[in-house]
Amino acid sequence: DCTGNKIVKNLPKVVDAEPFGSMVLVEHLTAQEILGTSLEVGDSTQVGSPQSYVLKLGPKVPEDAGIKAGDRVLLQGTYVPVPDYGESERERGLVEMHNIKAILIEN
C-alpha cells in the first residue's frame, strides 16, 4: 500500500496435523496428570521423562512397529511442536519413532 506497510493475506486456520514419513504425532501429558494429583503443579515440575499419548502415525511407520494410536508412551529427546488447533489443552508435537522408548501400560 502507499504507507509502506505490507499487506498480509489472511491464511486459513490450522485444523489438524498429519505426521509425515516416520513421524508420530503425540499429545504430551502434564506434570499434574503424570503425578495423578488434583493439586496444581507448576509447568517446571520435573517428573522424569516426558509421557505422551500417540494420536497418529506417519505413513512410513511400519504396521508391525508395535505402536498404535491411543498408546501412552515414554519419550526421550526432542520434538517438533505442532500449532494449537484448539481441540486440547495439552501440548502436541511430532517425534521420530526412535524417540519413543517404551509403551506404558495403564490399569
C-alpha positions as CSV (number, residue, x, y, z in Angstrom):
1,D,0.0,0.0,0.0
2,C,1.0,3.7,-0.2
3,T,2.1,3.8,3.5
4,G,5.0,1.4,3.0
5,N,3.3,-1.3,5.1
6,K,3.0,-4.8,3.7
7,I,-0.5,-6.2,3.2
8,V,-0.6,-9.7,4.6
9,K,-3.2,-12.1,3.3
10,N,-5.1,-14.0,6.0
11,L,-4.2,-17.6,5.9
12,P,-6.7,-20.4,6.6
13,K,-6.9,-21.6,10.2
14,V,-4.9,-24.8,11.0
15,V,-7.5,-27.5,11.9
16,D,-5.4,-30.7,12.0
17,A,-1.9,-32.1,11.6
18,E,-0.8,-35.3,9.7
19,P,2.5,-36.8,10.6
20,F,4.8,-37.2,7.6
21,G,7.2,-40.1,6.9
22,S,8.2,-42.0,10.1
23,M,7.0,-39.2,12.4
24,V,4.5,-39.8,15.2
25,L,2.0,-37.1,16.4
26,V,1.8,-37.2,20.2
27,E,-0.1,-35.2,22.9
28,H,2.1,-34.6,26.0
29,L,0.7,-35.3,29.4
30,T,1.0,-32.5,32.0
31,A,3.1,-33.0,35.2
32,Q,-0.2,-32.9,37.1
33,E,-1.6,-35.8,35.0
34,I,1.6,-37.9,35.3
35,L,1.7,-37.4,39.1
36,G,-2.0,-38.3,39.3
37,T,-2.8,-35.3,41.6
38,S,-5.6,-32.8,41.6
39,L,-3.2,-30.3,43.2
40,E,-1.9,-27.6,40.9
41,V,1.6,-28.4,39.7
42,G,3.8,-25.8,38.0
43,D,4.9,-26.3,34.4
44,S,8.6,-26.5,35.5
45,T,8.0,-29.5,37.8
46,Q,10.3,-32.4,36.8
47,V,8.5,-35.8,36.7
48,G,11.1,-37.8,34.8
49,S,11.0,-38.5,31.1
50,P,8.1,-36.9,29.1
51,Q,5.0,-39.0,28.7
52,S,2.5,-38.7,25.8
53,Y,-0.4,-40.3,24.1
54,V,0.0,-41.3,20.5
55,L,-2.5,-39.6,18.3
56,K,-1.4,-40.5,14.7
57,L,1.3,-42.4,13.0
58,G,3.1,-41.3,9.8
59,P,2.7,-43.4,6.7
60,K,6.2,-44.8,6.9
61,V,5.8,-46.2,10.4
62,P,5.7,-50.0,9.9
63,E,2.5,-51.7,10.8
64,D,4.4,-54.2,12.9
65,A,6.2,-51.4,14.8
66,G,4.2,-52.4,17.9
67,I,2.7,-49.0,18.4
68,K,-0.8,-47.6,17.7
69,A,-2.9,-44.5,18.3
70,G,-4.0,-44.3,21.9
71,D,-0.8,-45.8,23.4
72,R,0.7,-44.0,26.3
73,V,4.5,-43.7,25.6
74,L,7.7,-42.6,27.3
75,L,9.8,-40.3,25.2
76,Q,13.4,-39.3,25.0
77,G,14.9,-36.4,23.0
78,T,13.3,-33.5,21.2
79,Y,10.1,-33.0,19.4
80,V,8.7,-30.5,16.9
81,P,5.8,-28.5,18.4
82,V,2.6,-28.6,16.4
83,P,0.4,-25.5,16.2
84,D,-2.5,-25.4,18.7
85,Y,-5.7,-26.0,16.8
86,G,-8.0,-25.8,19.8
87,E,-9.0,-29.4,20.4
88,S,-7.0,-30.0,23.6
89,E,-5.3,-28.1,26.4
90,R,-2.3,-30.4,26.1
91,E,0.7,-29.5,24.0
92,R,1.2,-31.6,20.8
93,G,4.3,-32.5,19.0
94,L,5.9,-34.7,16.3
95,V,8.6,-37.2,17.4
96,E,10.6,-39.7,15.4
97,M,9.9,-43.4,16.2
98,H,13.3,-43.8,17.7
99,N,12.5,-41.2,20.4
100,I,9.7,-43.5,21.7
101,K,11.5,-45.6,24.4
102,A,8.6,-47.5,25.9
103,I,4.8,-48.1,25.7
104,L,3.4,-47.6,29.2
105,I,0.8,-50.0,30.4
106,E,-2.2,-48.3,32.1
107,N,-4.6,-50.0,34.5
